[in-house]
Amino acid sequence: MRSKKTLIIGLAGFPGAGKTTVAKYLVKKGYVHVVLSDFIKDEVRKAGVTKFTREILQDYGNKMRERFGPQVLAQLAMKKIRVEDARKVVIDGVRNLYEVAFLNVENNFTLIGVNARPRERYRRLHERQKYSREGTFKKFLQQERREETLGSKEIGLRVQECLGKADFIVENNSSLDALYAAVDGVLLLKKGH
């Protein structure tokens, strides 16, 4: 059974903002890393799909929210956290307001928004070899607009709205050292993370 003293940090932000970079930094500080999209990938694999695109993951995620409730990914994350009896956890990829609401019920939950300028995020995504995206900056912006309007308010992705619910926003437009310093500042404010 999970201790009430478990510290949970959720990360919200657009692709390329640096959520996973922050998560990996927190792992070095002893946090267990839970990625919400991993639960979607598990469902996609069960359907026999072996190649993941953003669109496939978005569509399956919305289907899961529609079938099991808009907070389903947060529920699966909490189930995993309880099974692992983790003391410090970072949840990567909070993208729905119902996920935020579900996690806010937990003791010691903090939502951090990771923000970066669109051009910077576009550059980073193109530099990723494993996850590179094809297309122009204009197409990148069109894809982001799709993400914000895909599905209903309950089951769809609402990254911008999640950022609006964040307890803290860290800007990631310069160096890793600056990002890590901003994260450390949040941890100091939260005392005990």
Secondary structure, DSSP 4 states (H G I P E B T S, - for coil): ---TT-EEEEEE--TTSSHHHHHHHHHHTTPEEEEHHHHHHHHHHHTT-----HHHHHHHHHHHHHHH-TTHHHHHHHHHHHHHT-SEEEEE----HHHHHHHHTSTTEEEEEEE--HHHHHHHHHH-STT---S-HHHHHHHHHHHHHSS-TTTS--HHHHHHH-SEEEE-SS-HHHHHHHHHHHHHHHS--
